[in-house]
């Protein structure tokens, strides 16, 4: 069982975290490029939020959203 966890630790430190070691070394040269993954996720979240709000306005204009506060029996 010990060898399984050592192999798992080796997998992460020697193979899967290699790109993160690259970005860590790159941060000393250029902070903006080193955090490109963060900026990409921020852009994806902004786009998803914009799409979600757009869909909410479409449903509100069509009167499709049901805002019944008595959805559960304990709320009535």
C-alpha positions, 0 to 999 in steps of 0.5 A: 500500500505504501508503494501505491501512495509513493507512486501516486506522489511521484505521478503528481510531482514528476509528471502532472505538475511539470507545467506548474513548475514552468509557470512558477519559473516564468513568474520571475520573468513576467507575471502577466504571462505566468498567470495566463491560466488564471486570466483565461478562467476569468474570461470564461467565467465572465462569458458564462455570467454574461450568457446566463444573464442574457438567458434570464432576461429572455425568460423574463421577457417571455414570462417563462420564469416561475417565481412562485415562493410557495414551491415548498409546503413549508413556505406557504 
